[in-house]
Amino acid sequence: MLFQRSDGPLAVVIVPTRELAQQSFQIFQKLLKPFTWIVPGVLMGGEKRKAEKARLRKGINVLISTPGRLVDHIKNTLSIAFSAVRWLVLDEADRTLDLGFEKDLTVILNALNAAGSARQTVLLSATLNEGLSRLTSISMNDPVYIQVSDVTDESVDSSEPSLSSQSPPSQQADSYAVPDRLQQYMVVVPSKLRLVCLAAFILAKCKFERDQKLIVFISSCEAVEFLVTLLSAVLCGKSSTANKQQLSINFLRLHGNMEQEERTEVFQEFSQSTTGVLLCTDVAARGLDLPQVTWIIQFNPPTSAAEYVHRVGRTARIGAQGNGLLFLTPSETAYVDALANHNISLSEMKMEDILSTLMQDERFRGRGNWDRKKSASAREQDVRERATVLQTDFENYVHGSAESVQAAKKALQSFVRAYTAYPSALKHIFHIRHLHLGHAAKSFGLRDAPQGLSSAITDSTANRKAKKKATGKDNKRPAIKLTARQRVASLIRSEYTSGLDGESKSKKKRKKKKANVEDELTEG
């Protein structure tokens, strides 16, 4: 049977992020090039709805979309119809649930079910969890689990995926497989040396080695924006330090606060380049195929072992060689054991070995003149001096203008907020009490921790407690059911007031004054 464009969607592919939607669309374009009568199309946030509606009216046979945008069209676009859908693919389904799209997926499934057409559903995920099992139960009948990984049983052909109609083995949710050709490392770095160590590693790979392509994962959008500017200015010779040679390193950024057009341009540029450094949030952690990436640097540790696996999965793809480096502070080293519980093992890379790269760069030369005949202690002293010179360069650039100081403070605050958001299972490793705020400020080029940062953290904790109390989740009180409007009101109150119930002092004062005036008039 020959399909026509006017038949509408025959296959629907749901992906969690815009970049993955764009990448999937481009792959379908290549695959369907010989079959001109089958038309692929993509719907995603950041694009014009009017143009998407026009494409839907003309006809799309393979529809790739992010959940939120598809729900928007289901509710508002009359020309979208699912009566011909035969295949539904939920790609990176675990991430889709993590991002809070479970309700959107329910709307999509209801719309497809209402169309009444028989279809095959494929759910793709690198990890399995309770939410994913729940999604499987509501979207599939008699599901068959297909596991694609190394098979230890010699009697089974390892080239074939294993099939099972039963539930997946329980250990699958706790143990993750990584590519055989992925070398995984960790480095323990004090907070005040993290920025210098990251810069030294980038120099080692991008200046003194060839064909290196790095992805650096950072916890917040503000930190990504700031560090791209800072590293580019200092490492590429644009700062004020004298006698610096110009160095060309292509620094790019990718995060959720960027305009969609710019996000697409960055994604395309980094995909096509053979070298460069991409600083990004976890928006780039899932499903993206970025060719020739040689190193994954996790500057801020991920919030789960599953997220760690997805991050390092951007390298060592399809049999290629790849490397991963995880930054940890001395108080965070127990995270290695947490990863080991999920069958993830890391080798240690010494901070001193990374910093020794600065010995090859005369821009950061200290007072000493190191040569191979010097003692190890003298060499270590020279490395420390060069690290100090580089840190001073960062601080001079940051404090060179009020604008850069403000950007650094904003980045530091966002980092601290992200640090308080680690799940309870990891709080014994990543707790705000273990964070030295003065040293953390150094990792953003600030000479000292900004005033009020400690109180901001305290206020944030108090706000969460107030929210917990207002939503009825306090163990000391029975649960209180609130309407949506009441929840919003309680959040606003906890953000902008002391969090105490009742009227403000000023309002009480005005009421009291009004009552006194009324009493005087009555008495008169």
ChimeraX attribute file (.defattr): number of C-alpha atoms within 10 A of each C-alpha:
attribute: neighborCount
match mode: 1-to-1
recipient: residues
	/A:1	3
	/A:2	5
	/A:3	12
	/A:4	14
	/A:5	19
	/A:6	14
	/A:7	17
	/A:8	25
	/A:9	26
	/A:10	20
	/A:11	21
	/A:12	23
	/A:13	22
	/A:14	25
	/A:15	26
	/A:16	27
	/A:17	24
	/A:18	22
	/A:19	23
	/A:20	23
	/A:21	24
	/A:22	23
	/A:23	20
	/A:24	21
	/A:25	21
	/A:26	15
	/A:27	11
	/A:28	17
	/A:29	18
	/A:30	10
	/A:31	10
	/A:32	15
	/A:33	11
	/A:34	9
	/A:35	10
	/A:36	11
	/A:37	14
	/A:38	21
	/A:39	22
	/A:40	23
	/A:41	23
	/A:42	23
	/A:43	27
	/A:44	23
	/A:45	16
	/A:46	13
	/A:47	14
	/A:48	10
	/A:49	16
	/A:50	10
	/A:51	11
	/A:52	17
	/A:53	18
	/A:54	11
	/A:55	15
	/A:56	25
	/A:57	17
	/A:58	14
	/A:59	22
	/A:60	24
	/A:61	23
	/A:62	24
	/A:63	25
	/A:64	27
	/A:65	26
	/A:66	24
	/A:67	26
	/A:68	20
	/A:69	16
	/A:70	24
	/A:71	19
	/A:72	13
	/A:73	17
	/A:74	17
	/A:75	11
	/A:76	11
	/A:77	17
	/A:78	11
	/A:79	15
	/A:80	18
	/A:81	17
	/A:82	20
	/A:83	18
	/A:84	18
	/A:85	23
	/A:86	16
	/A:87	17
	/A:88	20
	/A:89	17
	/A:90	20
	/A:91	21
	/A:92	20
	/A:93	25
	/A:94	23
	/A:95	22
	/A:96	22
	/A:97	17
	/A:98	12
	/A:99	10
	/A:100	11
	/A:101	17
	/A:102	17
	/A:103	13
	/A:104	19
	/A:105	22
	/A:106	16
	/A:107	18
	/A:108	18
	/A:109	15
	/A:110	12
	/A:111	17
	/A:112	21
	/A:113	15
	/A:114	11
	/A:115	14
	/A:116	12
	/A:117	13
	/A:118	13
	/A:119	16
	/A:120	12
	/A:121	19
	/A:122	17
	/A:123	20
	/A:124	15
	/A:125	17
	/A:126	19
	/A:127	20
	/A:128	17
	/A:129	13
	/A:130	10
	/A:131	14
	/A:132	19
	/A:133	14
	/A:134	10
	/A:135	17
	/A:136	17
	/A:137	12
	/A:138	10
	/A:139	19
	/A:140	14
	/A:141	10
	/A:142	9
	/A:143	16
	/A:144	14
	/A:145	15
	/A:146	13
	/A:147	15
	/A:148	14
	/A:149	15
	/A:150	16
	/A:151	15
	/A:152	9
	/A:153	8
	/A:154	7
	/A:155	7
	/A:156	11
	/A:157	12
	/A:158	14
	/A:159	10
	/A:160	12
	/A:161	15
	/A:162	15
	/A:163	12
	/A:164	13
	/A:165	10
	/A:166	10
	/A:167	10
	/A:168	16
	/A:169	9
	/A:170	10
	/A:171	9
	/A:172	14
	/A:173	15
	/A:174	15
	/A:175	16
	/A:176	19
	/A:177	15
	/A:178	17
	/A:179	19
	/A:180	12
	/A:181	15
	/A:182	20
	/A:183	18
	/A:184	20
	/A:185	17
	/A:186	21
	/A:187	21
	/A:188	18
	/A:189	21
	/A:190	19
	/A:191	23
	/A:192	20
	/A:193	19
	/A:194	23
	/A:195	23
	/A:196	28
	/A:197	27
	/A:198	21
	/A:199	21
	/A:200	24
	/A:201	20
	/A:202	24
	/A:203	22
	/A:204	20
	/A:205	20
	/A:206	21
	/A:207	16
	/A:208	12
	/A:209	9
	/A:210	11
	/A:211	14
	/A:212	19
	/A:213	24
	/A:214	24
	/A:215	29
	/A:216	22
	/A:217	26
	/A:218	23
	/A:219	22
	/A:220	23
	/A:221	21
	/A:222	21
	/A:223	23
	/A:224	23
	/A:225	21
	/A:226	20
	/A:227	22
	/A:228	17
	/A:229	15
	/A:230	23
	/A:231	21
	/A:232	19
	/A:233	16
	/A:234	21
	/A:235	23
	/A:236	18
	/A:237	18
	/A:238	16
	/A:239	19
	/A:240	13
	/A:241	16
	/A:242	8
	/A:243	10
	/A:244	17
	/A:245	13
	/A:246	10
	/A:247	15
	/A:248	13
	/A:249	17
	/A:250	15
	/A:251	18
	/A:252	20
	/A:253	24
	/A:254	24
	/A:255	19
	/A:256	16
	/A:257	11
	/A:258	14
	/A:259	11
	/A:260	16
	/A:261	10
	/A:262	12
	/A:263	19
	/A:264	16
	/A:265	12
	/A:266	16
	/A:267	20
	/A:268	15
	/A:269	13
	/A:270	23
	/A:271	16
	/A:272	12
	/A:273	15
	/A:274	14
	/A:275	21
	/A:276	22
	/A:277	23
	/A:278	23
	/A:279	24
	/A:280	24
	/A:281	22
	/A:282	18
	/A:283	17
	/A:284	25
	/A:285	20
	/A:286	24
	/A:287	24
	/A:288	20
	/A:289	16
	/A:290	19
	/A:291	17
	/A:292	22
	/A:293	27
	/A:294	22
	/A:295	25
	/A:296	25
	/A:297	24
	/A:298	21
	/A:299	19
	/A:300	19
	/A:301	21
	/A:302	19
	/A:303	17
	/A:304	15
	/A:305	21
	/A:306	19
	/A:307	17
	/A:308	19
	/A:309	21
	/A:310	21
	/A:311	23
	/A:312	28
	/A:313	22
	/A:314	25
	/A:315	28
	/A:316	24
	/A:317	19
	/A:318	8
	/A:319	11
	/A:320	15
	/A:321	17
	/A:322	22
	/A:323	20
	/A:324	24
	/A:325	21
	/A:326	24
	/A:327	23
	/A:328	22
	/A:329	18
	/A:330	12
	/A:331	17
	/A:332	19
	/A:333	16
	/A:334	15
	/A:335	18
	/A:336	16
	/A:337	13
	/A:338	17
	/A:339	19
	/A:340	14
	/A:341	14
	/A:342	17
	/A:343	14
	/A:344	18
	/A:345	15
	/A:346	17
	/A:347	12
	/A:348	12
	/A:349	16
	/A:350	13
	/A:351	20
	/A:352	14
	/A:353	13
	/A:354	19
	/A:355	23
	/A:356	21
	/A:357	21
	/A:358	27
	/A:359	20
	/A:360	13
	/A:361	17
	/A:362	12
	/A:363	18
	/A:364	22
	/A:365	20
	/A:366	19
	/A:367	9
	/A:368	13
	/A:369	11
	/A:370	17
	/A:371	10
	/A:372	7
	/A:373	8
	/A:374	10
	/A:375	11
	/A:376	10
	/A:377	9
	/A:378	15
	/A:379	19
	/A:380	15
	/A:381	15
	/A:382	21
	/A:383	24
	/A:384	17
	/A:385	18
	/A:386	26
	/A:387	25
	/A:388	17
	/A:389	19
	/A:390	25
	/A:391	27
	/A:392	19
	/A:393	21
	/A:394	26
	/A:395	19
	/A:396	18
	/A:397	21
	/A:398	24
	/A:399	17
	/A:400	13
	/A:401	10
	/A:402	10
	/A:403	11
	/A:404	18
	/A:405	19
	/A:406	14
	/A:407	19
	/A:408	27
	/A:409	23
	/A:410	16
	/A:411	22
	/A:412	27
	/A:413	20
	/A:414	16
	/A:415	20
	/A:416	21
	/A:417	17
	/A:418	15
	/A:419	19
	/A:420	17
	/A:421	14
	/A:422	19
	/A:423	12
	/A:424	11
	/A:425	11
	/A:426	16
	/A:427	13
	/A:428	16
	/A:429	16
	/A:430	24
	/A:431	16
	/A:432	17
	/A:433	9
	/A:434	13
	/A:435	16
	/A:436	13
	/A:437	20
	/A:438	15
	/A:439	18
	/A:440	22
	/A:441	21
	/A:442	24
	/A:443	25
	/A:444	30
	/A:445	27
	/A:446	25
	/A:447	18
	/A:448	12
	/A:449	18
	/A:450	17
	/A:451	8
	/A:452	9
	/A:453	15
	/A:454	13
	/A:455	10
	/A:456	14
	/A:457	16
	/A:458	12
	/A:459	15
	/A:460	16
	/A:461	13
	/A:462	16
	/A:463	21
	/A:464	15
	/A:465	16
	/A:466	21
	/A:467	21
	/A:468	14
	/A:469	18
	/A:470	22
	/A:471	18
	/A:472	16
	/A:473	14
	/A:474	15
	/A:475	9
	/A:476	8
	/A:477	9
	/A:478	10
	/A:479	13
	/A:480	12
	/A:481	11
	/A:482	13
	/A:483	10
	/A:484	9
	/A:485	9
	/A:486	13
	/A:487	15
	/A:488	12
	/A:489	13
	/A:490	19
	/A:491	19
	/A:492	14
	/A:493	17
	/A:494	22
	/A:495	17
	/A:496	9
	/A:497	11
	/A:498	13
	/A:499	18
	/A:500	10
	/A:501	11
	/A:502	7
	/A:503	9
	/A:504	11
	/A:505	9
	/A:506	9
	/A:507	10
	/A:508	12
	/A:509	12
	/A:510	11
	/A:511	12
	/A:512	12
	/A:513	12
	/A:514	11
	/A:515	12
	/A:516	12
	/A:517	12
	/A:518	12
	/A:519	11
	/A:520	9
	/A:521	9
	/A:522	8
	/A:523	7
	/A:524	6
